[in-house]
Amino acid sequence: MTASNKARPASTHVGPWDDEAPDSVPAPPWTAQQVQSLMAREKPLSPWRVVVLQAVVGGLLALAWWLFGTAPAQQVRSTVWGAAAVVLPHALMAWGLRRPVAQAQAALLSFLVWELIKVGLAVVILVAAAWLVRDLSWPALLVALIACLKVHLGAWWWLSRAVQRTN
């Protein structure tokens, strides 16, 4: 027994910062029925919905450049390349990760390989745009690229909120 234990009053209350407080209380294991009800209630989020939302944002940006741009044809073409640099690699990754994997190591390896392919394809598309597109509008390309990437992040949040509201 330490000196601090001797000086402590004889109360049964243990504070959250006390050494004697239990670190965690083990949760009881779930039954098969609880797991099945959770799986029935929680609909999985499809990565294809995110890809579609990214394509829609790219299309809306192209329409905005067409209506309000100073050089509409050039800006729309650049916007399409910028959106394609996000949408096509994400679609390829969603296609590549469509099958469930039984082992965690295999799932991680599969994810990392498809992530590498996704990044490589995005770089190839951006380099191709720089080489192939005459009079490339870099602001239009970058706005489309960033907006489609932000949709990728925001779509998961928005779609997961919609699933949570139905529960």
C-alpha positions in Angstrom: 0.0 0.0 0.0 1.4 3.4 -0.9 1.3 6.6 1.1 -1.4 8.1 -1.1 -3.7 5.2 -0.4 -3.3 5.6 3.4 -4.1 9.3 3.1 -7.2 8.8 1.1 -10.5 9.0 3.0 -12.4 5.8 3.3 -15.0 6.5 0.6 -16.1 4.0 -2.0 -16.2 6.6 -4.8 -13.4 6.2 -7.3 -12.8 9.2 -9.5 -12.1 9.0 -13.2 -8.4 9.9 -12.7 -7.8 7.5 -9.8 -5.4 4.6 -10.3 -7.9 2.1 -8.8 -10.6 2.9 -11.4 -11.1 0.0 -13.8 -9.7 0.8 -17.3 -12.8 -0.4 -19.1 -15.8 -2.6 -18.6 -15.9 -5.4 -21.1 -18.9 -5.3 -23.3 -20.9 -8.5 -23.6 -20.6 -10.4 -26.9 -23.3 -9.9 -29.4 -25.7 -12.7 -30.2 -26.3 -13.8 -33.8 -29.8 -12.1 -33.7 -28.3 -8.8 -32.7 -25.8 -8.9 -35.5 -28.5 -9.9 -38.0 -30.8 -7.0 -36.9 -27.9 -4.5 -37.2 -27.1 -5.8 -40.7 -30.8 -5.5 -41.7 -31.0 -2.0 -40.2 -27.8 -0.6 -41.6 -27.7 -0.4 -45.3 -24.1 -0.4 -46.7 -23.0 2.8 -48.4 -22.2 2.2 -52.0 -19.0 3.8 -53.4 -20.9 4.0 -56.7 -23.2 6.6 -55.2 -20.1 8.8 -54.4 -18.8 8.3 -57.9 -22.1 9.4 -59.4 -22.2 12.5 -57.1 -18.7 13.4 -58.2 -19.7 13.1 -61.8 -22.8 15.3 -61.2 -20.6 18.0 -59.5 -18.3 17.8 -62.5 -21.2 18.2 -64.9 -22.6 21.1 -62.9 -19.3 22.9 -62.9 -19.0 22.3 -66.7 -22.4 23.8 -67.1 -21.5 26.8 -64.9 -18.3 27.4 -67.0 -20.4 27.2 -70.2 -22.9 29.7 -68.9 -20.7 32.1 -67.1 -17.1 31.5 -68.4 -15.0 34.0 -70.4 -13.9 31.2 -72.8 -16.6 28.6 -72.4 -15.4 25.9 -74.7 -11.9 26.0 -73.3 -13.1 26.1 -69.7 -15.6 23.3 -70.2 -13.0 21.1 -71.8 -10.6 21.7 -68.9 -13.4 21.1 -66.4 -14.2 17.7 -67.9 -10.5 16.7 -67.7 -10.3 17.8 -64.1 -13.5 15.9 -63.2 -12.3 12.9 -65.1 -9.0 12.9 -63.1 -11.1 12.2 -60.0 -14.2 10.3 -61.2 -12.5 7.7 -63.4 -9.9 6.6 -60.9 -12.5 6.4 -58.1 -14.8 4.4 -60.4 -12.0 2.0 -61.2 -11.2 1.6 -57.5 -14.8 1.0 -56.6 -14.9 -1.7 -59.3 -11.7 -3.3 -58.0 -12.9 -3.4 -54.4 -16.4 -4.8 -55.2 -15.7 -8.3 -53.9 -15.5 -9.0 -50.2 -12.3 -10.5 -48.9 -12.2 -13.0 -46.0 -8.9 -12.1 -44.4 -7.9 -8.7 -43.1 -4.4 -8.8 -44.6 -5.8 -9.6 -48.1 -8.3 -6.8 -47.8 -5.6 -4.3 -46.8 -3.3 -5.4 -49.6 -6.2 -5.2 -52.1 -7.1 -1.7 -50.9 -3.5 -0.5 -51.1 -3.0 -1.9 -54.6 -6.2 -0.3 -55.9 -5.3 3.0 -54.1 -2.0 2.9 -55.9 -3.7 2.3 -59.2 -6.2 5.1 -58.5 -3.4 7.6 -57.8 -1.4 6.5 -60.8 -4.4 6.8 -63.1 -5.2 10.3 -61.8 -1.6 11.4 -62.5 -1.8 9.9 -66.0 -5.0 11.8 -66.7 -3.6 15.1 -65.5 -0.4 14.6 -67.5 -2.4 13.7 -70.6 -4.6 16.8 -70.1 -1.5 19.0 -70.0 -0.1 17.4 -73.1 -3.2 16.9 -75.2 -5.5 19.8 -74.5 -4.7 22.9 -76.4 -5.3 26.1 -74.4 -5.9 24.3 -71.2 -7.6 26.4 -68.5 -5.8 25.5 -65.3 -8.2 27.4 -63.0 -11.1 25.4 -64.5 -9.3 22.1 -64.3 -8.2 22.7 -60.7 -11.6 23.9 -59.6 -13.2 20.8 -61.0 -10.5 18.6 -59.5 -10.8 20.1 -56.0 -14.6 20.2 -56.1 -14.9 16.6 -57.1 -12.4 15.6 -54.4 -14.4 17.5 -51.8 -17.5 15.7 -52.9 -15.7 12.5 -52.2 -15.3 13.5 -48.6 -18.6 15.2 -48.2 -20.7 12.5 -49.9 -19.7 9.9 -47.3 -20.7 12.2 -44.5 -24.0 13.1 -46.2 -24.9 9.6 -47.2 -24.0 8.2 -43.8 -26.3 10.8 -42.2 -29.1 9.7 -44.4 -28.6 6.1 -43.3 -28.5 7.1 -39.7 -31.7 9.1 -40.0 -33.6 6.0 -41.2 -32.6 4.0 -38.1 
